[in-house]
Amino acid sequence: MDKNDDIDILICAKTAGMPRPVYGSVRADCLECKSSVWVSASGQKAMSGNKNLKPCCIECANEKMKDEKDIKASIVPGAIDELRRHFMKVEDN
């Protein structure tokens, strides 16, 4: 059994090369490669309510899921609104 079998992953963008994260984001380490990633406010809230939810960079998440037959995915509550505000440059954060 893999040590991460009971871990859910929160897919996050690496901080390197990303000029501006969504408002309220904090840095965390990727579960696998330990690269610095951005965890949005909605991601932080989801992680605080689920001790098994850990941040994972896009590249490591892709690698972890490549052989999975049954992937369960969801968008954390509030993430769509964060992205909408970010890309529409709405300043009412």
PDB file of N, CA, C and O in Angstrom:
ATOM      1  N   MET A   1       0.845  -1.195   0.000  1.00  0.00           N
ATOM      2  CA  MET A   1       0.000   0.000   0.000  1.00  0.00           C
ATOM      3  C   MET A   1       0.882   1.246   0.000  1.00  0.00           C
ATOM      4  O   MET A   1       1.799   1.365   0.812  1.00  0.00           O
ATOM      5  N   ASP A   2       0.609   2.144  -0.885  1.00  0.00           N
ATOM      6  CA  ASP A   2       1.346   3.395  -0.989  1.00  0.00           C
ATOM      7  C   ASP A   2       1.011   4.283   0.203  1.00  0.00           C
ATOM      8  O   ASP A   2      -0.128   4.307   0.669  1.00  0.00           O
ATOM      9  N   LYS A   3       2.016   5.015   0.694  1.00  0.00           N
ATOM     10  CA  LYS A   3       1.798   5.886   1.858  1.00  0.00           C
ATOM     11  C   LYS A   3       0.769   6.969   1.586  1.00  0.00           C
ATOM     12  O   LYS A   3       0.220   7.536   2.531  1.00  0.00           O
ATOM     13  N   ASN A   4       0.488   7.277   0.313  1.00  0.00           N
ATOM     14  CA  ASN A   4      -0.463   8.329  -0.036  1.00  0.00           C
ATOM     15  C   ASN A   4      -1.806   7.793  -0.513  1.00  0.00           C
ATOM     16  O   ASN A   4      -2.593   8.541  -1.093  1.00  0.00           O
ATOM     17  N   ASP A   5      -2.087   6.499  -0.279  1.00  0.00           N
ATOM     18  CA  ASP A   5      -3.339   5.915  -0.753  1.00  0.00           C
ATOM     19  C   ASP A   5      -4.576   6.595  -0.172  1.00  0.00           C
ATOM     20  O   ASP A   5      -5.609   6.666  -0.837  1.00  0.00           O
ATOM     21  N   ASP A   6      -4.485   7.092   1.050  1.00  0.00           N
ATOM     22  CA  ASP A   6      -5.639   7.725   1.683  1.00  0.00           C
ATOM     23  C   ASP A   6      -5.624   9.246   1.543  1.00  0.00           C
ATOM     24  O   ASP A   6      -6.377   9.941   2.225  1.00  0.00           O
ATOM     25  N   ILE A   7      -4.779   9.755   0.671  1.00  0.00           N
ATOM     26  CA  ILE A   7      -4.638  11.194   0.484  1.00  0.00           C
ATOM     27  C   ILE A   7      -5.410  11.637  -0.754  1.00  0.00           C
ATOM     28  O   ILE A   7      -5.298  11.039  -1.824  1.00  0.00           O
ATOM     29  N   ASP A   8      -6.190  12.689  -0.586  1.00  0.00           N
ATOM     30  CA  ASP A   8      -6.842  13.343  -1.721  1.00  0.00           C
ATOM     31  C   ASP A   8      -5.940  14.500  -2.123  1.00  0.00           C
ATOM     32  O   ASP A   8      -5.288  15.106  -1.273  1.00  0.00           O
ATOM     33  N   ILE A   9      -5.900  14.808  -3.408  1.00  0.00           N
ATOM     34  CA  ILE A   9      -5.022  15.892  -3.835  1.00  0.00           C
ATOM     35  C   ILE A   9      -5.813  17.111  -4.295  1.00  0.00           C
ATOM     36  O   ILE A   9      -6.855  17.003  -4.941  1.00  0.00           O
ATOM     37  N   LEU A  10      -5.284  18.255  -3.942  1.00  0.00           N
ATOM     38  CA  LEU A  10      -5.794  19.543  -4.386  1.00  0.00           C
ATOM     39  C   LEU A  10      -4.817  20.017  -5.455  1.00  0.00           C
ATOM     40  O   LEU A  10      -3.681  20.369  -5.138  1.00  0.00           O
ATOM     41  N   ILE A  11      -5.239  20.032  -6.702  1.00  0.00           N
ATOM     42  CA  ILE A  11      -4.338  20.375  -7.794  1.00  0.00           C
ATOM     43  C   ILE A  11      -4.099  21.887  -7.801  1.00  0.00           C
ATOM     44  O   ILE A  11      -5.035  22.684  -7.855  1.00  0.00           O
ATOM     45  N   CYS A  12      -2.811  22.253  -7.742  1.00  0.00           N
ATOM     46  CA  CYS A  12      -2.404  23.649  -7.612  1.00  0.00           C
ATOM     47  C   CYS A  12      -1.349  24.002  -8.653  1.00  0.00           C
ATOM     48  O   CYS A  12      -0.612  23.136  -9.126  1.00  0.00           O
ATOM     49  N   ALA A  13      -1.287  25.274  -9.002  1.00  0.00           N
ATOM     50  CA  ALA A  13      -0.261  25.767  -9.927  1.00  0.00           C
ATOM     51  C   ALA A  13       1.026  26.042  -9.156  1.00  0.00           C
ATOM     52  O   ALA A  13       0.994  26.514  -8.019  1.00  0.00           O
ATOM     53  N   LYS A  14       2.162  25.739  -9.793  1.00  0.00           N
ATOM     54  CA  LYS A  14       3.450  26.077  -9.188  1.00  0.00           C
ATOM     55  C   LYS A  14       3.603  27.594  -9.137  1.00  0.00           C
ATOM     56  O   LYS A  14       3.085  28.312  -9.993  1.00  0.00           O
ATOM     57  N   THR A  15       4.317  28.065  -8.130  1.00  0.00           N
ATOM     58  CA  THR A  15       4.545  29.506  -8.005  1.00  0.00           C
ATOM     59  C   THR A  15       5.529  29.999  -9.063  1.00  0.00           C
ATOM     60  O   THR A  15       5.436  31.143  -9.508  1.00  0.00           O
ATOM     61  N   ALA A  16       6.462  29.154  -9.463  1.00  0.00           N
ATOM     62  CA  ALA A  16       7.465  29.535 -10.468  1.00  0.00           C
ATOM     63  C   ALA A  16       6.781  29.791 -11.809  1.00  0.00           C
ATOM     64  O   ALA A  16       6.055  28.940 -12.324  1.00  0.00           O
ATOM     65  N   GLY A  17       7.022  30.961 -12.356  1.00  0.00           N
ATOM     66  CA  GLY A  17       6.473  31.288 -13.667  1.00  0.00           C
ATOM     67  C   GLY A  17       5.040  31.775 -13.655  1.00  0.00           C
ATOM     68  O   GLY A  17       4.486  32.085 -14.710  1.00  0.00           O
ATOM     69  N   MET A  18       4.430  31.848 -12.488  1.00  0.00           N
ATOM     70  CA  MET A  18       3.053  32.344 -12.407  1.00  0.00           C
ATOM     71  C   MET A  18       3.099  33.746 -11.805  1.00  0.00           C
ATOM     72  O   MET A  18       3.376  33.889 -10.614  1.00  0.00           O
ATOM     73  N   PRO A  19       2.836  34.770 -12.590  1.00  0.00           N
ATOM     74  CA  PRO A  19       3.037  36.132 -12.125  1.00  0.00           C
ATOM     75  C   PRO A  19       2.078  36.604 -11.032  1.00  0.00           C
ATOM     76  O   PRO A  19       2.470  37.380 -10.160  1.00  0.00           O
ATOM     77  N   ARG A  20       0.837  36.147 -11.068  1.00  0.00           N
ATOM     78  CA  ARG A  20      -0.146  36.680 -10.122  1.00  0.00           C
ATOM     79  C   ARG A  20      -1.159  35.599  -9.777  1.00  0.00           C
ATOM     80  O   ARG A  20      -1.968  35.220 -10.624  1.00  0.00           O
ATOM     81  N   PRO A  21      -1.128  35.098  -8.547  1.00  0.00           N
ATOM     82  CA  PRO A  21      -2.117  34.092  -8.157  1.00  0.00           C
ATOM     83  C   PRO A  21      -3.463  34.751  -7.865  1.00  0.00           C
ATOM     84  O   PRO A  21      -3.560  35.976  -7.801  1.00  0.00           O
ATOM     85  N   VAL A  22      -4.494  33.935  -7.688  1.00  0.00           N
ATOM     86  CA  VAL A  22      -5.782  34.497  -7.301  1.00  0.00           C
ATOM     87  C   VAL A  22      -5.647  35.112  -5.915  1.00  0.00           C
ATOM     88  O   VAL A  22      -4.824  34.682  -5.107  1.00  0.00           O
ATOM     89  N   TYR A  23      -6.465  36.120  -5.655  1.00  0.00           N
ATOM     90  CA  TYR A  23      -6.438  36.852  -4.392  1.00  0.00           C
ATOM     91  C   TYR A  23      -6.589  35.890  -3.213  1.00  0.00           C
ATOM     92  O   TYR A  23      -7.432  34.994  -3.240  1.00  0.00           O
ATOM     93  N   GLY A  24      -5.776  36.080  -2.190  1.00  0.00           N
ATOM     94  CA  GLY A  24      -5.873  35.283  -0.972  1.00  0.00           C
ATOM     95  C   GLY A  24      -5.065  34.000  -0.996  1.00  0.00           C
ATOM     96  O   GLY A  24      -5.099  33.228  -0.038  1.00  0.00           O
ATOM     97  N   SER A  25      -4.337  33.761  -2.081  1.00  0.00           N
ATOM     98  CA  SER A  25      -3.541  32.537  -2.184  1.00  0.00           C
ATOM     99  C   SER A  25      -2.331  32.585  -1.258  1.00  0.00           C
ATOM    100  O   SER A  25      -1.782  33.650  -0.979  1.00  0.00           O
ATOM    101  N   VAL A  26      -1.932  31.409  -0.790  1.00  0.00           N
ATOM    102  CA  VAL A  26      -0.719  31.261   0.014  1.00  0.00           C
ATOM    103  C   VAL A  26       0.155  30.193  -0.635  1.00  0.00           C
ATOM    104  O   VAL A  26      -0.316  29.372  -1.422  1.00  0.00           O
ATOM    105  N   ARG A  27       1.421  30.225  -0.290  1.00  0.00           N
ATOM    106  CA  ARG A  27       2.351  29.218  -0.804  1.00  0.00           C
ATOM    107  C   ARG A  27       2.306  27.973   0.080  1.00  0.00           C
ATOM    108  O   ARG A  27       2.138  28.051   1.297  1.00  0.00           O
ATOM    109  N   ALA A  28       2.462  26.833  -0.571  1.00  0.00           N
ATOM    110  CA  ALA A  28       2.565  25.554   0.132  1.00  0.00           C
ATOM    111  C   ALA A  28       3.497  24.674  -0.688  1.00  0.00           C
ATOM    112  O   ALA A  28       3.882  25.035  -1.800  1.00  0.00           O
ATOM    113  N   ASP A  29       3.853  23.533  -0.145  1.00  0.00           N
ATOM    114  CA  ASP A  29       4.712  22.598  -0.867  1.00  0.00           C
ATOM    115  C   ASP A  29       3.881  21.498  -1.498  1.00  0.00           C
ATOM    116  O   ASP A  29       2.933  20.994  -0.896  1.00  0.00           O
ATOM    117  N   CYS A  30       4.250  21.128  -2.729  1.00  0.00           N
ATOM    118  CA  CYS A  30       3.616  19.999  -3.408  1.00  0.00           C
ATOM    119  C   CYS A  30       3.856  18.731  -2.590  1.00  0.00           C
ATOM    120  O   CYS A  30       4.963  18.496  -2.107  1.00  0.00           O
ATOM    121  N   LEU A  31       2.836  17.938  -2.444  1.00  0.00           N
ATOM    122  CA  LEU A  31       2.904  16.679  -1.705  1.00  0.00           C
ATOM    123  C   LEU A  31       4.018  15.779  -2.224  1.00  0.00           C
ATOM    124  O   LEU A  31       4.685  15.108  -1.437  1.00  0.00           O
ATOM    125  N   GLU A  32       4.228  15.755  -3.527  1.00  0.00           N
ATOM    126  CA  GLU A  32       5.177  14.826  -4.140  1.00  0.00           C
ATOM    127  C   GLU A  32       6.576  15.416  -4.322  1.00  0.00           C
ATOM    128  O   GLU A  32       7.545  14.893  -3.771  1.00  0.00           O
ATOM    129  N   CYS A  33       6.686  16.502  -5.093  1.00  0.00           N
ATOM    130  CA  CYS A  33       8.014  17.017  -5.475  1.00  0.00           C
ATOM    131  C   CYS A  33       8.507  18.146  -4.571  1.00  0.00           C
ATOM    132  O   CYS A  33       9.652  18.582  -4.692  1.00  0.00           O
ATOM    133  N   LYS A  34       7.654  18.616  -3.675  1.00  0.00           N
ATOM    134  CA  LYS A  34       7.980  19.689  -2.728  1.00  0.00           C
ATOM    135  C   LYS A  34       8.188  21.053  -3.381  1.00  0.00           C
ATOM    136  O   LYS A  34       8.664  21.980  -2.725  1.00  0.00           O
ATOM    137  N   SER A  35       7.838  21.192  -4.662  1.00  0.00           N
ATOM    138  CA  SER A  35       7.883  22.506  -5.314  1.00  0.00           C
ATOM    139  C   SER A  35       6.879  23.428  -4.637  1.00  0.00           C
ATOM    140  O   SER A  35       5.875  22.972  -4.089  1.00  0.00           O
ATOM    141  N   SER A  36       7.151  24.706  -4.678  1.00  0.00           N
ATOM    142  CA  SER A  36       6.231  25.690  -4.122  1.00  0.00           C
ATOM    143  C   SER A  36       5.025  25.834  -5.055  1.00  0.00           C
ATOM    144  O   SER A  36       5.179  26.011  -6.264  1.00  0.00           O
ATOM    145  N   VAL A  37       3.826  25.755  -4.477  1.00  0.00           N
ATOM    146  CA  VAL A  37       2.583  25.897  -5.240  1.00  0.00           C
ATOM    147  C   VAL A  37       1.698  26.946  -4.576  1.00  0.00           C
ATOM    148  O   VAL A  37       1.866  27.268  -3.400  1.00  0.00           O
ATOM    149  N   TRP A  38       0.755  27.471  -5.352  1.00  0.00           N
ATOM    150  CA  TRP A  38      -0.233  28.412  -4.820  1.00  0.00           C
ATOM    151  C   TRP A  38      -1.476  27.644  -4.373  1.00  0.00           C
ATOM    152  O   TRP A  38      -2.007  26.821  -5.118  1.00  0.00           O
ATOM    153  N   VAL A  39      -1.930  27.918  -3.159  1.00  0.00           N
ATOM    154  CA  VAL A  39      -3.195  27.365  -2.664  1.00  0.00           C
ATOM    155  C   VAL A  39      -4.139  28.543  -2.466  1.00  0.00           C
ATOM    156  O   VAL A  39      -3.886  29.423  -1.643  1.00  0.00           O
ATOM    157  N   SER A  40      -5.222  28.551  -3.226  1.00  0.00           N
ATOM    158  CA  SER A  40      -6.185  29.657  -3.163  1.00  0.00           C
ATOM    159  C   SER A  40      -6.931  29.643  -1.832  1.00  0.00           C
ATOM    160  O   SER A  40      -6.842  28.680  -1.070  1.00  0.00           O
ATOM    161  N   ALA A  41      -7.660  30.708  -1.564  1.00  0.00           N
ATOM    162  CA  ALA A  41      -8.452  30.784  -0.329  1.00  0.00           C
ATOM    163  C   ALA A  41      -9.465  29.645  -0.261  1.00  0.00           C
ATOM    164  O   ALA A  41      -9.665  29.053   0.799  1.00  0.00           O
ATOM    165  N   SER A  42     -10.107  29.336  -1.395  1.00  0.00           N
ATOM    166  CA  SER A  42     -11.079  28.233  -1.385  1.00  0.00           C
ATOM    167  C   SER A  42     -10.369  26.900  -1.157  1.00  0.00           C
ATOM    168  O   SER A  42     -10.915  26.019  -0.494  1.00  0.00           O
ATOM    169  N   GLY A  43      -9.171  26.744  -1.692  1.00  0.00           N
ATOM    170  CA  GLY A  43      -8.386  25.535  -1.452  1.00  0.00           C
ATOM    171  C   GLY A  43      -7.978  25.409   0.005  1.00  0.00           C
ATOM    172  O   GLY A  43      -8.004  24.318   0.574  1.00  0.00           O
ATOM    173  N   GLN A  44      -7.599  26.535   0.609  1.00  0.00           N
ATOM    174  CA  GLN A  44      -7.231  26.538   2.029  1.00  0.00           C
ATOM    175  C   GLN A  44      -8.417  26.117   2.888  1.00  0.00           C
ATOM    176  O   GLN A  44      -8.271  25.339   3.831  1.00  0.00           O
ATOM    177  N   LYS A  45      -9.582  26.638   2.552  1.00  0.00           N
ATOM    178  CA  LYS A  45     -10.791  26.299   3.306  1.00  0.00           C
ATOM    179  C   LYS A  45     -11.109  24.811   3.161  1.00  0.00           C
ATOM    180  O   LYS A  45     -11.452  24.145   4.137  1.00  0.00           O
ATOM    181  N   ALA A  46     -10.993  24.299   1.941  1.00  0.00           N
ATOM    182  CA  ALA A  46     -11.256  22.873   1.710  1.00  0.00           C
ATOM    183  C   ALA A  46     -10.266  22.012   2.483  1.00  0.00           C
ATOM    184  O   ALA A  46     -10.644  20.988   3.051  1.00  0.00           O
ATOM    185  N   MET A  47      -8.989  22.424   2.506  1.00  0.00           N
ATOM    186  CA  MET A  47      -7.977  21.660   3.228  1.00  0.00           C
ATOM    187  C   MET A  47      -8.212  21.693   4.732  1.00  0.00           C
ATOM    188  O   MET A  47      -7.948  20.708   5.422  1.00  0.00           O
ATOM    189  N   SER A  48      -8.704  22.813   5.242  1.00  0.00           N
ATOM    190  CA  SER A  48      -8.940  22.907   6.689  1.00  0.00           C
ATOM    191  C   SER A  48     -10.068  21.982   7.130  1.00  0.00           C
ATOM    192  O   SER A  48     -10.126  21.580   8.291  1.00  0.00           O
ATOM    193  N   GLY A  49     -10.958  21.648   6.209  1.00  0.00           N
ATOM    194  CA  GLY A  49     -12.062  20.748   6.530  1.00  0.00           C
ATOM    195  C   GLY A  49     -11.803  19.296   6.178  1.00  0.00           C
ATOM    196  O   GLY A  49     -12.665  18.445   6.394  1.00  0.00           O
ATOM    197  N   ASN A  50     -10.618  18.997   5.635  1.00  0.00           N
ATOM    198  CA  ASN A  50     -10.302  17.627   5.221  1.00  0.00           C
ATOM    199  C   ASN A  50      -8.811  17.390   5.418  1.00  0.00           C
ATOM    200  O   ASN A  50      -7.999  17.816   4.596  1.00  0.00           O
ATOM    201  N   LYS A  51      -8.447  16.715   6.502  1.00  0.00           N
ATOM    202  CA  LYS A  51      -7.027  16.507   6.813  1.00  0.00           C
ATOM    203  C   LYS A  51      -6.312  15.644   5.780  1.00  0.00           C
ATOM    204  O   LYS A  51      -5.082  15.625   5.740  1.00  0.00           O
ATOM    205  N   ASN A  52      -7.058  14.933   4.948  1.00  0.00           N
ATOM    206  CA  ASN A  52      -6.454  14.086   3.918  1.00  0.00           C
ATOM    207  C   ASN A  52      -6.279  14.802   2.584  1.00  0.00           C
ATOM    208  O   ASN A  52      -5.787  14.201   1.629  1.00  0.00           O
ATOM    209  N   LEU A  53      -6.669  16.067   2.497  1.00  0.00           N
ATOM    210  CA  LEU A  53      -6.538  16.838   1.259  1.00  0.00           C
ATOM    211  C   LEU A  53      -5.215  17.594   1.285  1.00  0.00           C
ATOM    212  O   LEU A  53      -4.982  18.422   2.166  1.00  0.00           O
ATOM    213  N   LYS A  54      -4.353  17.304   0.314  1.00  0.00           N
ATOM    214  CA  LYS A  54      -3.010  17.884   0.278  1.00  0.00           C
ATOM    215  C   LYS A  54      -2.759  18.546  -1.072  1.00  0.00           C
ATOM    216  O   LYS A  54      -3.241  18.064  -2.097  1.00  0.00           O
ATOM    217  N   PRO A  55      -1.999  19.663  -1.084  1.00  0.00           N
ATOM    218  CA  PRO A  55      -1.698  20.332  -2.346  1.00  0.00           C
ATOM    219  C   PRO A  55      -0.729  19.513  -3.193  1.00  0.00           C
ATOM    220  O   PRO A  55       0.193  18.882  -2.677  1.00  0.00           O
ATOM    221  N   CYS A  56      -0.955  19.537  -4.485  1.00  0.00           N
ATOM    222  CA  CYS A  56      -0.121  18.791  -5.426  1.00  0.00           C
ATOM    223  C   CYS A  56      -0.010  19.619  -6.704  1.00  0.00           C
ATOM    224  O   CYS A  56      -1.015  20.111  -7.216  1.00  0.00           O
ATOM    225  N   CYS A  57       1.211  19.774  -7.220  1.00  0.00           N
ATOM    226  CA  CYS A  57       1.372  20.551  -8.453  1.00  0.00           C
ATOM    227  C   CYS A  57       0.731  19.808  -9.625  1.00  0.00           C
ATOM    228  O   CYS A  57       0.501  18.600  -9.562  1.00  0.00           O
ATOM    229  N   ILE A  58       0.454  20.540 -10.675  1.00  0.00           N
ATOM    230  CA  ILE A  58      -0.221  19.976 -11.848  1.00  0.00           C
ATOM    231  C   ILE A  58       0.570  18.812 -12.436  1.00  0.00           C
ATOM    232  O   ILE A  58      -0.005  17.789 -12.805  1.00  0.00           O
ATOM    233  N   GLU A  59       1.887  18.970 -12.522  1.00  0.00           N
ATOM    234  CA  GLU A  59       2.720  17.920 -13.110  1.00  0.00           C
ATOM    235  C   GLU A  59       2.676  16.633 -12.291  1.00  0.00           C
ATOM    236  O   GLU A  59       2.528  15.548 -12.854  1.00  0.00           O
ATOM    237  N   CYS A  60       2.802  16.738 -10.986  1.00  0.00           N
ATOM    238  CA  CYS A  60       2.759  15.550 -10.126  1.00  0.00           C
ATOM    239  C   CYS A  60       1.361  14.936 -10.117  1.00  0.00           C
ATOM    240  O   CYS A  60       1.220  13.713 -10.105  1.00  0.00           O
ATOM    241  N   ALA A  61       0.329  15.776 -10.123  1.00  0.00           N
ATOM    242  CA  ALA A  61      -1.046  15.262 -10.166  1.00  0.00           C
ATOM    243  C   ALA A  61      -1.270  14.472 -11.444  1.00  0.00           C
ATOM    244  O   ALA A  61      -1.878  13.402 -11.419  1.00  0.00           O
ATOM    245  N   ASN A  62      -0.784  14.992 -12.554  1.00  0.00           N
ATOM    246  CA  ASN A  62      -0.911  14.300 -13.833  1.00  0.00           C
ATOM    247  C   ASN A  62      -0.218  12.937 -13.773  1.00  0.00           C
ATOM    248  O   ASN A  62      -0.763  11.940 -14.247  1.00  0.00           O
ATOM    249  N   GLU A  63       0.961  12.896 -13.200  1.00  0.00           N
ATOM    250  CA  GLU A  63       1.714  11.641 -13.073  1.00  0.00           C
ATOM    251  C   GLU A  63       0.970  10.646 -12.175  1.00  0.00           C
ATOM    252  O   GLU A  63       0.872   9.462 -12.499  1.00  0.00           O
ATOM    253  N   LYS A  64       0.445  11.137 -11.042  1.00  0.00           N
ATOM    254  CA  LYS A  64      -0.280  10.262 -10.113  1.00  0.00           C
ATOM    255  C   LYS A  64      -1.539   9.680 -10.745  1.00  0.00           C
ATOM    256  O   LYS A  64      -1.924   8.552 -10.438  1.00  0.00           O
ATOM    257  N   MET A  65      -2.183  10.446 -11.626  1.00  0.00           N
ATOM    258  CA  MET A  65      -3.470  10.020 -12.181  1.00  0.00           C
ATOM    259  C   MET A  65      -3.365   9.286 -13.511  1.00  0.00           C
ATOM    260  O   MET A  65      -4.371   8.774 -14.001  1.00  0.00           O
ATOM    261  N   LYS A  66      -2.179   9.218 -14.108  1.00  0.00           N
ATOM    262  CA  LYS A  66      -2.074   8.688 -15.471  1.00  0.00           C
ATOM    263  C   LYS A  66      -2.517   7.235 -15.602  1.00  0.00           C
ATOM    264  O   LYS A  66      -3.014   6.849 -16.660  1.00  0.00           O
ATOM    265  N   ASP A  67      -2.355   6.426 -14.573  1.00  0.00           N
ATOM    266  CA  ASP A  67      -2.747   5.022 -14.646  1.00  0.00           C
ATOM    267  C   ASP A  67      -4.036   4.715 -13.887  1.00  0.00           C
ATOM    268  O   ASP A  67      -4.454   3.560 -13.806  1.00  0.00           O
ATOM    269  N   GLU A  68      -4.661   5.746 -13.336  1.00  0.00           N
ATOM    270  CA  GLU A  68      -5.900   5.549 -12.579  1.00  0.00           C
ATOM    271  C   GLU A  68      -7.057   5.240 -13.517  1.00  0.00           C
ATOM    272  O   GLU A  68      -7.231   5.895 -14.544  1.00  0.00           O
ATOM    273  N   LYS A  69      -7.833   4.251 -13.158  1.00  0.00           N
ATOM    274  CA  LYS A  69      -9.002   3.883 -13.966  1.00  0.00           C
ATOM    275  C   LYS A  69     -10.249   4.648 -13.513  1.00  0.00           C
ATOM    276  O   LYS A  69     -11.136   4.941 -14.315  1.00  0.00           O
ATOM    277  N   ASP A  70     -10.304   4.965 -12.223  1.00  0.00           N
ATOM    278  CA  ASP A  70     -11.486   5.589 -11.642  1.00  0.00           C
ATOM    279  C   ASP A  70     -11.076   6.869 -10.917  1.00  0.00           C
ATOM    280  O   ASP A  70     -10.772   6.843  -9.725  1.00  0.00           O
ATOM    281  N   ILE A  71     -11.070   7.981 -11.637  1.00  0.00           N
ATOM    282  CA  ILE A  71     -10.687   9.257 -11.042  1.00  0.00           C
ATOM    283  C   ILE A  71     -11.940   9.996 -10.599  1.00  0.00           C
ATOM    284  O   ILE A  71     -12.866  10.210 -11.381  1.00  0.00           O
ATOM    285  N   LYS A  72     -11.947  10.379  -9.333  1.00  0.00           N
ATOM    286  CA  LYS A  72     -13.047  11.180  -8.801  1.00  0.00           C
ATOM    287  C   LYS A  72     -12.523  12.599  -8.654  1.00  0.00           C
ATOM    288  O   LYS A  72     -11.523  12.831  -7.974  1.00  0.00           O
ATOM    289  N   ALA A  73     -13.188  13.534  -9.282  1.00  0.00           N
ATOM    290  CA  ALA A  73     -12.729  14.920  -9.246  1.00  0.00           C
ATOM    291  C   ALA A  73     -13.891  15.848  -8.933  1.00  0.00           C
ATOM    292  O   ALA A  73     -15.040  15.586  -9.290  1.00  0.00           O
ATOM    293  N   SER A  74     -13.560  16.934  -8.261  1.00  0.00           N
ATOM    294  CA  SER A  74     -14.560  17.966  -8.009  1.00  0.00           C
ATOM    295  C   SER A  74     -13.846  19.307  -7.886  1.00  0.00           C
ATOM    296  O   SER A  74     -12.634  19.367  -7.677  1.00  0.00           O
ATOM    297  N   ILE A  75     -14.605  20.355  -8.017  1.00  0.00           N
ATOM    298  CA  ILE A  75     -14.078  21.706  -7.860  1.00  0.00           C
ATOM    299  C   ILE A  75     -14.442  22.165  -6.459  1.00  0.00           C
ATOM    300  O   ILE A  75     -15.596  22.060  -6.045  1.00  0.00           O
ATOM    301  N   VAL A  76     -13.450  22.677  -5.725  1.00  0.00           N
ATOM    302  CA  VAL A  76     -13.739  23.107  -4.362  1.00  0.00           C
ATOM    303  C   VAL A  76     -14.699  24.290  -4.394  1.00  0.00           C
ATOM    304  O   VAL A  76     -14.618  25.136  -5.284  1.00  0.00           O
ATOM    305  N   PRO A  77     -15.609  24.350  -3.422  1.00  0.00           N
ATOM    306  CA  PRO A  77     -16.562  25.460  -3.380  1.00  0.00           C
ATOM    307  C   PRO A  77     -15.839  26.809  -3.358  1.00  0.00           C
ATOM    308  O   PRO A  77     -14.903  27.010  -2.584  1.00  0.00           O
ATOM    309  N   GLY A  78     -16.276  27.705  -4.196  1.00  0.00           N
ATOM    310  CA  GLY A  78     -15.708  29.047  -4.267  1.00  0.00           C
ATOM    311  C   GLY A  78     -14.634  29.228  -5.325  1.00  0.00           C
ATOM    312  O   GLY A  78     -14.279  30.360  -5.653  1.00  0.00           O
ATOM    313  N   ALA A  79     -14.108  28.132  -5.866  1.00  0.00           N
ATOM    314  CA  ALA A  79     -13.001  28.230  -6.827  1.00  0.00           C
ATOM    315  C   ALA A  79     -13.411  28.927  -8.121  1.00  0.00           C
ATOM    316  O   ALA A  79     -12.647  29.728  -8.660  1.00  0.00           O
ATOM    317  N   ILE A  80     -14.593  28.635  -8.616  1.00  0.00           N
ATOM    318  CA  ILE A  80     -15.041  29.261  -9.867  1.00  0.00           C
ATOM    319  C   ILE A  80     -15.157  30.772  -9.690  1.00  0.00           C
ATOM    320  O   ILE A  80     -14.734  31.533 -10.561  1.00  0.00           O
ATOM    321  N   ASP A  81     -15.726  31.208  -8.572  1.00  0.00           N
ATOM    322  CA  ASP A  81     -15.844  32.650  -8.318  1.00  0.00           C
ATOM    323  C   ASP A  81     -14.470  33.305  -8.196  1.00  0.00           C
ATOM    324  O   ASP A  81     -14.270  34.418  -8.681  1.00  0.00           O
ATOM    325  N   GLU A  82     -13.516  32.619  -7.547  1.00  0.00           N
ATOM    326  CA  GLU A  82     -12.156  33.160  -7.447  1.00  0.00           C
ATOM    327  C   GLU A  82     -11.541  33.345  -8.832  1.00  0.00           C
ATOM    328  O   GLU A  82     -10.951  34.386  -9.124  1.00  0.00           O
ATOM    329  N   LEU A  83     -11.681  32.349  -9.664  1.00  0.00           N
ATOM    330  CA  LEU A  83     -11.125  32.436 -11.021  1.00  0.00           C
ATOM    331  C   LEU A  83     -11.811  33.517 -11.843  1.00  0.00           C
ATOM    332  O   LEU A  83     -11.163  34.249 -12.590  1.00  0.00           O
ATOM    333  N   ARG A  84     -13.115  33.606 -11.700  1.00  0.00           N
ATOM    334  CA  ARG A  84     -13.870  34.628 -12.432  1.00  0.00           C
ATOM    335  C   ARG A  84     -13.376  36.026 -12.039  1.00  0.00           C
ATOM    336  O   ARG A  84     -13.125  36.868 -12.902  1.00  0.00           O
ATOM    337  N   ARG A  85     -13.240  36.263 -10.730  1.00  0.00           N
ATOM    338  CA  ARG A  85     -12.743  37.567 -10.262  1.00  0.00           C
ATOM    339  C   ARG A  85     -11.314  37.806 -10.749  1.00  0.00           C
ATOM    340  O   ARG A  85     -10.964  38.916 -11.151  1.00  0.00           O
ATOM    341  N   HIS A  86     -10.500  36.765 -10.709  1.00  0.00           N
ATOM    342  CA  HIS A  86      -9.099  36.889 -11.105  1.00  0.00           C
ATOM    343  C   HIS A  86      -8.961  37.267 -12.578  1.00  0.00           C
ATOM    344  O   HIS A  86      -8.242  38.205 -12.925  1.00  0.00           O
ATOM    345  N   PHE A  87      -9.649  36.538 -13.427  1.00  0.00           N
ATOM    346  CA  PHE A  87      -9.494  36.770 -14.859  1.00  0.00           C
ATOM    347  C   PHE A  87     -10.292  37.953 -15.379  1.00  0.00           C
ATOM    348  O   PHE A  87      -9.961  38.516 -16.423  1.00  0.00           O
ATOM    349  N   MET A  88     -11.328  38.328 -14.668  1.00  0.00           N
ATOM    350  CA  MET A  88     -12.104  39.506 -15.063  1.00  0.00           C
ATOM    351  C   MET A  88     -11.546  40.750 -14.376  1.00  0.00           C
ATOM    352  O   MET A  88     -12.011  41.864 -14.616  1.00  0.00           O
ATOM    353  N   LYS A  89     -10.542  40.547 -13.517  1.00  0.00           N
ATOM    354  CA  LYS A  89      -9.878  41.623 -12.784  1.00  0.00           C
ATOM    355  C   LYS A  89     -10.857  42.436 -11.940  1.00  0.00           C
ATOM    356  O   LYS A  89     -10.744  43.657 -11.828  1.00  0.00           O
ATOM    357  N   VAL A  90     -11.816  41.732 -11.351  1.00  0.00           N
ATOM    358  CA  VAL A  90     -12.759  42.376 -10.444  1.00  0.00           C
ATOM    359  C   VAL A  90     -12.029  42.657  -9.138  1.00  0.00           C
ATOM    360  O   VAL A  90     -11.349  41.776  -8.611  1.00  0.00           O
ATOM    361  N   GLU A  91     -12.155  43.835  -8.624  1.00  0.00           N
ATOM    362  CA  GLU A  91     -11.396  44.243  -7.448  1.00  0.00           C
ATOM    363  C   GLU A  91     -12.166  44.129  -6.138  1.00  0.00           C
ATOM    364  O   GLU A  91     -11.711  44.654  -5.122  1.00  0.00           O
ATOM    365  N   ASP A  92     -13.306  43.467  -6.126  1.00  0.00           N
ATOM    366  CA  ASP A  92     -14.095  43.383  -4.889  1.00  0.00           C
ATOM    367  C   ASP A  92     -13.749  42.128  -4.100  1.00  0.00           C
ATOM    368  O   ASP A  92     -14.637  41.513  -3.509  1.00  0.00           O
ATOM    369  N   ASN A  93     -12.500  41.742  -4.078  1.00  0.00           N
ATOM    370  CA  ASN A  93     -12.080  40.539  -3.350  1.00  0.00           C
ATOM    371  C   ASN A  93     -12.262  40.751  -1.898  1.00  0.00           C
ATOM    372  O   ASN A  93     -11.968  39.859  -1.103  1.00  0.00           O
TER     373      ASN A  93
END
